[in-house]
Amino acid sequence: MKKATTMKKAAAILRLLPRAALILALLAAPVFAVPAVRGSAGPTIEAPAQKNSGAGFVLLLSLQRTSGT
C-alpha cells in the first residue's frame, strides 16, 4: 500500500515538471536576452551636451528670497 502512494506522488511530480520548466523558461528568457541585446559592437551615438544658461539658479534664488519674507 505504501508503494502505491509513493508511485502516485512520483507520478504527480512528473506531471508538474514540464509545467514548472515552462514557467522557469518564461521567467528566465528576459535575463538571458539582456546580454545579447547589449553585446552590439556598433558605435554609440550620443546627444550633444546641453548648454547651461544658469536661469534655474537665478530662479531658485529669487524664489528663496520671496518665500523668506
Secondary structure, 3 states (H helix, E strand, C coil): CHHHHHHHHHHHHHHHHHHHHHHHHHHHHHHHHHHHHHCCCCCCCCCCCCCCCCHHHHHHHHHHHHHHC
